[in-house]
Amino acid sequence: MNTLTVPDGGKKVVYVYISIFGAVVVLMMLLGLVMRVAQGGSITVEPGLFYQIMTAHGVGMVGIAGLGGAAIMWYFLRQYVELYTGILTANLVLFLIGVVCILSAIFLGKFGGAWTFLFPLPGESMGAWSTGAAILFLSGVLIIGVGFLLFYLDVGRALITEYGSFAKSLGWPQLFGEDDGNAPPPTVVASTMVTIVNTLALVAGASILVMMIINLIMPSFSVNPLLAKNLIYFFGHTFINATIYMAIISVYEILPRYTNRPWKSNKVFLAAWTASTIMVLIVYPHHLFMDFVMPTWMLIMGQIISYTSGLPVLLVTTIGTLAIVYRSGIRWDMASGLLFLSIFGWAGGVVPAVIDGTIAINQVMHNTMWVPGHFHFYLILGMVAMVFGFMYYLIKEDNKGSDSVVDRGGFWLYAIAGTLFVFMFLVSGKEGVARRFAVHFPEWQNYSTIASIFAVFVLLGAAVFTLRFIFRLNAKAS
C-alpha cells in the first residue's frame, strides 16, 4: 500500500479545524468558570441564565471534541487512504451553521434543556423557552450530526475502497488467522472502529431528533420516553467516547516519529480494538441505572461492560506508550509532553467512571459532582490534551519552531491545575454535592470556590496553547 501525502488544501482545512477547536475550548472553559464561580457564591447568575450557560458549555464541548478528533483522524488517515477535502470542508460548514442555530436557541430563545435534550423536557419548559427555541436547538444538533455523518461515510468509503471491507481494515484476517505482518496500521484500525460506532450512533441520534422535532410541531405524534432516552444516550455516549478514540491516533502517529520506533498492529492490538468496537456500542445503559423500567438484563450488561469497555484499547495504548518511550532517547517538547500527559488523563479518568458504573454506587453518586469529575478528567487531561499535542506537532512540523518559556509554563499550569481542578469535582461528589444545581448550599460553596481558582490556571494554559498555535500559523502565512 502506498503512503499518500496530505494535500495543501486539506492541511489548510485542518488548520481551521484546530484553530476553531482551541478558540471554542477556551470559550467553553470560560463558561465553565462562570458556573463554578456562581456556585461558589462569588457572583450571582440568574438560574435561567445558568442553565443556558450549562447547555452551551455541554453541547459546545461535545461538538468541539468531535471536531478536534475528526481533524486528527482525517490528517493522519489521509496518508493511507484517499479522502475528499470537500467533505471535510462540508462538515465544517454544517458544523458552523448548526452552532449558529444552537447559540441562537440558547441565548436568544433562552433554551436551557441541557445538551442531552432528554424528552419531553424540550417541549415542556413551563414558559422558560418557546417551542420555536426548542426546535431551533434540536435542528442545530441535527445539522451538526448530518455533517459528521457525511464525514464518516466518506471515511467508510475510503476504507472499503482501499481494504475491501471493514473486517479487513480492522485486521481480522491477521487477528483470526496467521499474522503475516501486513495488518493495517493503527490509524486505519482506529478509524475503522470509530467509523462503525459513530455511523450507528449518528443515525440513532438523527432518528430521535427528527421524532422530537415532529412531536414539537405536531404534539399528537407521540414519542415513547424510554425509547427516546435510550436513543439519546446511545448517540451521546458513543459520540463523546469516540472523540478520544479519534484523538488517540495522534499518539500512534506522533510518538513513533519522536522515538524512531514503529507502532505496529499485532494480534493483541487488533483484538483490543475489535473488543472495544462491540463494547462501546452496548455500554450506554449505565446511564439508565435509575430507570427501573429498563429491562434488567440491559442494566446488568451496562454494569459489566462499564468495567471493561475502555480497558482493551486503554491497556494496549498505555503499555504501548510506555514501551515506545522507554529508553528511546525521545525528544521531550510540548507535543510529546502533552501526548504523554494525555495517556495519564485518559487512564485516570476511567477510574471514577468505573466506580460510578457500579449500580449500588451509581444510585448514590450519579447525580453528584462525581460524574462531571470523571468526564472532565479524561477530557481536560486526556482528549483535549491530545489535540493540544497535535497542535504543537503541526507547528513544529511546518516551521521547526522551538518551545518557549511561555509554552513550558503553560504546560505545567495546565497539567497541575487541571489535575487539582478535576480532583475538586471528585471530592465534591464524594461529599454529596449535587450537580446541575444553579445555586449551592453554603456548605457546598467552598468546593466550588477552590475549583474556580484551579479553573483559572487551566484556562490560562489552554489560552497559551491556542494563541501560540494561531500566532505561529500567522507567522508562517506571512
C-alpha positions as CSV (number, residue, x, y, z in Angstrom):
1,M,0.0,0.0,0.0
2,N,1.4,3.4,-1.0
3,T,1.7,6.1,1.6
4,L,-0.2,9.2,0.5
5,T,0.5,12.8,1.2
6,V,-1.9,15.3,2.7
7,P,-2.8,17.9,0.1
8,D,-2.1,21.5,0.9
9,G,-5.9,22.3,0.7
10,G,-6.6,19.6,3.2
11,K,-3.9,20.9,5.6
12,K,-5.4,24.4,5.5
13,V,-8.8,23.0,6.4
14,V,-7.3,21.0,9.3
15,Y,-5.6,24.2,10.5
16,V,-9.0,25.9,10.5
17,Y,-10.5,22.9,12.4
18,I,-7.8,23.1,15.0
19,S,-7.9,26.9,15.4
20,I,-11.6,26.7,15.9
21,F,-11.1,23.9,18.4
22,G,-8.7,25.9,20.5
23,A,-10.8,29.1,20.5
24,V,-14.0,27.2,21.4
25,V,-12.3,25.2,24.1
26,V,-11.1,28.4,25.7
27,L,-14.6,29.9,25.4
28,M,-16.2,26.8,26.9
29,M,-13.7,26.8,29.8
30,L,-14.7,30.5,30.4
31,L,-18.4,29.5,30.6
32,G,-17.5,26.6,32.9
33,L,-15.6,29.0,35.1
34,V,-18.6,31.3,35.3
35,M,-20.7,28.4,36.5
36,R,-18.2,27.4,39.2
37,V,-17.8,30.9,40.5
38,A,-21.6,31.3,40.6
39,Q,-21.9,28.0,42.5
40,G,-19.3,29.3,44.9
41,G,-21.4,32.3,45.7
42,S,-18.9,34.9,44.5
43,I,-21.2,36.2,41.7
44,T,-24.9,35.9,41.1
45,V,-26.2,34.3,37.9
46,E,-29.9,34.1,37.4
47,P,-30.9,30.4,37.4
48,G,-32.4,30.6,33.9
49,L,-29.2,32.0,32.5
50,F,-27.2,29.5,34.5
51,Y,-28.9,26.6,32.7
52,Q,-28.5,28.3,29.4
53,I,-24.7,28.6,30.1
54,M,-24.7,24.9,31.2
55,T,-26.4,23.9,28.0
56,A,-24.0,25.9,25.8
57,H,-21.0,24.5,27.8
58,G,-22.1,20.9,27.5
59,V,-23.1,20.9,23.8
60,G,-20.1,23.1,22.9
61,M,-17.6,20.8,24.5
62,V,-19.1,17.6,22.9
63,G,-19.3,19.2,19.5
64,I,-15.8,20.7,19.5
65,A,-14.3,17.5,20.9
66,G,-15.8,15.8,17.8
67,L,-14.4,18.4,15.5
68,G,-10.9,18.2,17.0
69,G,-10.9,14.4,16.9
70,A,-12.1,14.4,13.3
71,A,-9.2,16.8,12.3
72,I,-6.6,14.4,13.8
73,M,-8.2,11.3,12.2
74,W,-8.5,12.9,8.8
75,Y,-5.0,14.3,8.8
76,F,-3.3,11.0,9.5
77,L,-5.7,8.7,7.8
78,R,-5.3,10.7,4.6
79,Q,-1.8,9.3,4.5
80,Y,-3.2,5.8,4.0
81,V,-6.5,6.2,2.0
82,E,-8.0,8.7,-0.4
83,L,-10.3,11.1,1.4
84,Y,-12.1,14.1,-0.1
85,T,-11.2,17.5,1.2
86,G,-14.6,18.7,0.1
87,I,-16.3,16.5,2.6
88,L,-14.0,17.7,5.3
89,T,-15.0,21.3,4.4
90,A,-18.7,20.5,4.2
91,N,-18.6,19.0,7.7
92,L,-17.0,22.3,8.9
93,V,-19.6,24.4,7.1
94,L,-22.5,22.4,8.5
95,F,-20.9,22.5,12.0
96,L,-20.8,26.3,11.9
97,I,-24.4,26.5,10.7
98,G,-25.5,24.2,13.5
99,V,-23.6,26.3,16.0
100,V,-25.4,29.4,14.9
101,C,-28.7,27.7,15.4
102,I,-27.8,26.3,18.8
103,L,-26.4,29.6,20.2
104,S,-29.5,31.5,18.9
105,A,-31.8,29.0,20.5
106,I,-29.9,29.2,23.8
107,F,-29.0,32.9,24.2
108,L,-31.9,34.5,22.2
109,G,-34.5,31.8,22.7
110,K,-33.4,31.1,26.3
111,F,-33.3,27.3,25.7
112,G,-31.7,25.6,28.8
113,G,-32.6,21.9,28.4
114,A,-29.0,20.7,28.7
115,W,-27.0,19.1,25.8
116,T,-28.8,15.8,26.4
117,F,-32.2,17.3,25.5
118,L,-34.0,14.5,27.2
119,F,-37.6,14.0,26.1
120,P,-40.1,15.6,26.9
121,L,-38.2,18.5,28.5
122,P,-37.6,20.5,25.3
123,G,-41.3,20.8,24.8
124,E,-42.3,21.2,28.5
125,S,-40.3,24.2,29.6
126,M,-43.0,25.7,31.8
127,G,-42.5,29.0,29.9
128,A,-38.7,29.2,30.3
129,W,-38.3,29.0,26.5
130,S,-40.6,28.7,23.4
131,T,-41.3,25.7,21.2
132,G,-39.5,27.5,18.4
133,A,-36.4,27.8,20.5
134,A,-36.5,24.0,21.2
135,I,-37.0,23.3,17.5
136,L,-34.1,25.5,16.6
137,F,-31.8,23.9,19.2
138,L,-32.7,20.3,18.1
139,S,-32.3,21.3,14.4
140,G,-28.9,22.8,15.1
141,V,-27.7,19.5,16.7
142,L,-29.3,17.6,13.8
143,I,-27.4,19.7,11.2
144,I,-24.1,19.1,13.0
145,G,-24.9,15.4,13.1
146,V,-25.5,15.3,9.4
147,G,-22.1,16.9,8.8
148,F,-20.3,14.3,10.9
149,L,-22.3,11.5,9.2
150,L,-21.1,12.7,5.8
151,F,-17.6,12.8,7.2
152,Y,-17.8,9.1,8.4
153,L,-19.5,7.9,5.2
154,D,-16.5,9.3,3.3
155,V,-14.1,7.6,5.6
156,G,-16.0,4.4,5.3
157,R,-16.0,4.6,1.5
158,A,-12.2,5.2,1.5
159,L,-11.5,2.3,3.9
160,I,-13.6,-0.1,1.9
161,T,-12.1,1.1,-1.4
162,E,-8.6,0.5,-0.1
163,Y,-9.0,-2.6,2.0
164,G,-12.1,-4.3,0.6
165,S,-14.2,-4.4,3.9
166,F,-14.3,-3.1,7.4
167,A,-13.3,-6.6,8.6
168,K,-10.0,-6.3,6.7
169,S,-9.4,-2.7,7.8
170,L,-9.9,-3.9,11.4
171,G,-7.3,-6.5,10.8
172,W,-9.5,-9.6,11.2
173,P,-7.5,-11.7,8.7
174,Q,-4.4,-11.2,10.8
175,L,-6.3,-11.5,14.1
176,F,-8.2,-14.7,13.4
177,G,-5.7,-16.2,11.0
178,E,-1.9,-16.0,10.6
179,D,-0.3,-12.7,11.4
180,D,1.5,-12.2,8.1
181,G,2.9,-8.8,9.1
182,N,0.6,-7.0,6.8
183,A,-2.0,-5.9,9.3
184,P,-3.5,-2.4,8.8
185,P,-1.6,0.4,10.6
186,P,-3.0,1.5,14.0
187,T,-4.5,4.7,12.4
188,V,-6.6,2.6,10.0
189,V,-7.7,0.2,12.7
190,A,-8.8,3.0,15.0
191,S,-10.5,4.9,12.2
192,T,-12.5,1.8,11.2
193,M,-13.7,1.3,14.7
194,V,-14.8,5.0,15.1
195,T,-16.5,5.0,11.7
196,I,-18.6,1.9,12.6
197,V,-19.7,3.1,16.0
198,N,-20.3,6.7,15.2
199,T,-22.2,6.0,12.0
200,L,-24.6,3.9,14.0
201,A,-24.7,6.5,16.8
202,L,-25.4,9.4,14.5
203,V,-28.2,7.5,12.7
204,A,-29.8,6.8,16.1
205,G,-29.3,10.4,17.1
206,A,-30.8,11.8,13.9
207,S,-33.8,9.5,14.3
208,I,-34.7,10.7,17.8
209,L,-34.0,14.3,16.9
210,V,-36.4,14.1,13.9
211,M,-39.0,12.4,16.1
212,M,-38.7,15.1,18.7
213,I,-38.9,17.9,16.2
214,I,-42.1,16.4,14.7
215,N,-43.5,16.0,18.2
216,L,-42.9,19.7,18.9
217,I,-44.6,20.7,15.7
218,M,-47.5,18.1,16.0
219,P,-47.9,17.1,19.6
220,S,-50.3,14.3,18.5
221,F,-47.3,12.5,17.2
222,S,-46.3,10.6,20.3
223,V,-42.8,9.5,21.3
224,N,-42.0,6.8,23.9
225,P,-39.9,8.5,26.6
226,L,-37.9,5.3,27.4
227,L,-37.1,4.7,23.7
228,A,-36.1,8.4,23.4
229,K,-33.8,8.2,26.4
230,N,-32.2,5.0,25.0
231,L,-31.6,6.5,21.6
232,I,-30.3,9.8,23.1
233,Y,-27.8,8.1,25.3
234,F,-26.7,5.5,22.7
235,F,-26.0,8.5,20.5
236,G,-24.5,10.8,23.0
237,H,-22.3,8.4,25.0
238,T,-21.0,6.7,21.8
239,F,-20.2,10.0,20.1
240,I,-18.3,11.6,23.1
241,N,-16.4,8.4,23.7
242,A,-15.4,8.1,20.1
243,T,-13.7,11.5,20.2
244,I,-10.9,10.1,22.3
245,Y,-10.6,7.1,20.0
246,M,-10.1,9.5,17.2
247,A,-7.7,11.7,19.1
248,I,-5.6,8.7,20.2
249,I,-4.4,8.4,16.6
250,S,-2.1,11.4,17.4
251,V,-0.3,9.2,19.9
252,Y,0.0,6.3,17.5
253,E,1.4,8.6,14.8
254,I,3.5,11.2,16.5
255,L,5.3,9.4,19.3
256,P,6.8,6.9,16.8
257,R,8.2,9.9,14.9
258,Y,9.8,11.2,18.2
259,T,11.2,7.8,19.3
260,N,12.1,6.3,15.9
261,R,10.2,3.2,16.9
262,P,7.2,1.9,14.9
263,W,3.9,1.3,16.5
264,K,2.7,-2.0,15.0
265,S,-0.7,-3.6,14.9
266,N,-0.1,-7.0,16.5
267,K,-2.8,-9.6,17.4
268,V,-3.3,-8.1,20.9
269,F,-3.7,-4.6,19.5
270,L,-6.2,-5.8,16.9
271,A,-8.1,-7.9,19.5
272,A,-8.4,-4.8,21.7
273,W,-9.8,-2.6,19.1
274,T,-12.3,-5.3,17.9
275,A,-13.5,-5.8,21.5
276,S,-13.9,-2.1,22.0
277,T,-15.9,-1.8,18.8
278,I,-18.5,-4.1,20.3
279,M,-18.4,-2.8,23.9
280,V,-18.6,0.9,23.1
281,L,-22.0,0.2,21.4
282,I,-23.5,-1.7,24.3
283,V,-22.2,0.1,27.4
284,Y,-24.6,3.1,27.3
285,P,-27.2,1.5,29.6
286,H,-25.1,2.5,32.6
287,H,-26.7,5.9,32.1
288,L,-30.1,4.4,32.8
289,F,-29.4,2.6,36.1
290,M,-32.1,4.8,37.8
291,D,-34.7,4.0,35.2
292,F,-36.2,1.0,36.9
293,V,-38.5,0.2,33.9
294,M,-35.4,-0.7,31.9
295,P,-35.0,-4.5,31.2
296,T,-32.9,-5.9,34.0
297,W,-30.6,-7.7,31.6
298,M,-29.7,-4.3,30.0
299,L,-28.8,-2.8,33.3
300,I,-26.7,-5.8,34.3
301,M,-25.0,-5.6,30.9
302,G,-24.4,-1.9,31.4
303,Q,-22.7,-2.5,34.8
304,I,-20.5,-5.4,33.5
305,I,-19.4,-3.6,30.3
306,S,-18.7,-0.4,32.3
307,Y,-15.9,-2.3,34.0
308,T,-14.4,-3.4,30.7
309,S,-15.3,-1.2,27.8
310,G,-12.4,1.2,28.0
311,L,-9.8,-1.3,29.2
312,P,-8.7,-3.1,26.0
313,V,-7.7,-0.1,24.0
314,L,-6.6,1.8,27.1
315,L,-4.3,-1.0,28.2
316,V,-2.7,-1.6,24.8
317,T,-2.2,2.1,24.3
318,T,-0.8,2.8,27.8
319,I,1.5,-0.2,27.7
320,G,2.5,0.7,24.1
321,T,3.2,4.3,25.0
322,L,5.4,3.3,27.9
323,A,7.2,0.7,25.8
324,I,7.8,3.0,22.9
325,V,9.1,5.8,25.2
326,Y,11.3,3.6,27.5
327,R,15.0,4.2,26.8
328,S,14.2,5.6,23.4
329,G,16.0,8.9,23.8
330,I,12.7,10.7,23.0
331,R,12.8,14.4,22.3
332,W,10.6,15.9,25.0
333,D,8.9,19.0,23.9
334,M,5.4,20.4,24.0
335,A,3.9,17.9,21.5
336,S,5.4,14.8,23.1
337,G,4.8,16.1,26.6
338,L,1.1,16.8,26.1
339,L,0.6,13.5,24.4
340,F,2.2,11.7,27.3
341,L,0.1,13.7,29.7
342,S,-3.0,12.7,27.8
343,I,-2.4,9.0,28.4
344,F,-2.4,9.8,32.2
345,G,-5.6,11.8,31.8
346,W,-7.3,9.0,29.9
347,A,-6.3,6.3,32.3
348,G,-7.0,8.4,35.4
349,G,-10.4,9.5,34.1
350,V,-11.5,5.9,33.6
351,V,-11.2,5.0,37.3
352,P,-14.0,7.2,38.7
353,A,-16.1,6.2,35.6
354,V,-15.8,2.5,36.5
355,I,-16.6,3.3,40.2
356,D,-19.8,5.1,39.1
357,G,-20.6,2.2,36.8
358,T,-21.5,0.1,39.8
359,I,-25.2,0.1,40.3
360,A,-25.1,0.4,44.1
361,I,-22.7,3.3,44.0
362,N,-24.4,4.9,41.0
363,Q,-27.7,5.2,42.9
364,V,-25.9,7.4,45.4
365,M,-23.2,9.2,43.3
366,H,-24.7,9.6,39.8
367,N,-26.4,12.9,40.5
368,T,-23.4,14.4,42.3
369,M,-20.3,16.2,41.1
370,W,-18.6,12.9,40.9
371,V,-19.9,12.4,37.3
372,P,-18.6,15.7,35.9
373,G,-15.4,14.9,37.8
374,H,-14.8,11.7,35.8
375,F,-15.6,13.2,32.3
376,H,-13.7,16.4,33.0
377,F,-10.7,14.2,34.0
378,Y,-10.5,12.3,30.7
379,L,-11.5,15.3,28.6
380,I,-9.3,18.1,30.0
381,L,-6.2,15.9,30.8
382,G,-6.9,13.2,28.1
383,M,-8.7,14.0,24.9
384,V,-8.2,17.8,24.9
385,A,-4.5,17.4,25.8
386,M,-4.2,15.1,22.7
387,V,-5.5,17.8,20.4
388,F,-3.2,20.4,22.0
389,G,-0.3,18.0,21.5
390,F,-1.3,17.7,17.8
391,M,-1.4,21.5,17.6
392,Y,2.2,21.7,18.7
393,Y,3.2,18.9,16.3
394,L,1.6,20.8,13.4
395,I,3.5,24.0,14.0
396,K,6.8,22.1,14.7
397,E,6.3,20.1,11.6
398,D,5.8,23.1,9.4
399,N,8.3,25.7,10.7
400,K,10.5,23.8,13.2
401,G,9.7,26.3,15.9
402,S,11.0,25.9,19.4
403,D,9.2,25.9,22.7
404,S,9.5,29.0,24.7
405,V,9.3,29.6,28.5
406,V,5.7,30.6,28.0
407,D,4.9,27.3,26.3
408,R,6.5,25.3,29.1
409,G,4.9,27.4,31.7
410,G,1.5,26.8,30.1
411,F,2.2,23.1,30.1
412,W,2.8,22.9,33.8
413,L,-0.1,25.3,34.6
414,Y,-2.4,23.1,32.6
415,A,-1.2,19.8,33.9
416,I,-1.1,20.6,37.6
417,A,-4.1,22.9,37.8
418,G,-6.1,20.5,35.6
419,T,-5.4,17.6,38.0
420,L,-6.3,19.7,41.0
421,F,-9.4,21.0,39.3
422,V,-10.8,17.6,38.5
423,F,-9.8,16.4,42.0
424,M,-12.1,19.0,43.4
425,F,-15.0,17.7,41.3
426,L,-14.4,14.2,42.7
427,V,-14.1,15.4,46.3
428,S,-17.3,17.4,45.9
429,G,-19.1,14.3,44.6
430,K,-17.8,12.2,47.5
431,E,-19.3,14.7,49.8
432,G,-22.6,14.6,48.1
433,V,-22.6,18.0,46.3
434,A,-25.3,17.8,43.7
435,R,-24.6,18.5,40.0
436,R,-26.7,20.7,37.7
437,F,-27.7,23.0,40.6
438,A,-27.6,26.7,39.8
439,V,-27.4,27.6,43.4
440,H,-25.3,25.7,46.0
441,F,-25.9,25.5,49.7
442,P,-23.4,27.4,51.8
443,E,-21.7,24.2,53.0
444,W,-21.0,23.3,49.4
445,Q,-19.7,26.6,48.2
446,N,-16.0,26.2,49.3
447,Y,-15.6,23.3,47.0
448,S,-16.7,25.4,44.0
449,T,-14.5,28.4,45.1
450,I,-11.4,26.3,45.3
451,A,-12.2,24.6,42.0
452,S,-12.6,28.1,40.4
453,I,-9.1,29.1,41.3
454,F,-7.7,26.0,39.6
455,A,-10.0,26.6,36.7
456,V,-8.4,30.0,36.1
457,F,-5.0,28.4,35.6
458,V,-6.3,25.6,33.3
459,L,-7.9,28.4,31.2
460,L,-4.7,30.3,31.1
461,G,-2.8,27.2,30.0
462,A,-5.3,26.4,27.2
463,A,-5.2,30.1,26.1
464,V,-1.4,29.9,25.8
465,F,-1.5,26.7,23.6
466,T,-4.2,28.2,21.3
467,L,-2.6,31.7,20.9
468,R,0.8,30.2,20.2
469,F,-0.7,28.0,17.5
470,I,-2.6,30.8,15.9
471,F,0.4,33.2,16.0
472,R,2.7,30.7,14.5
473,L,0.3,30.0,11.7
474,N,0.0,33.7,11.0
475,A,3.8,34.0,11.0
476,K,4.1,31.1,8.6
477,A,1.4,32.6,6.3
478,S,3.2,35.9,6.2
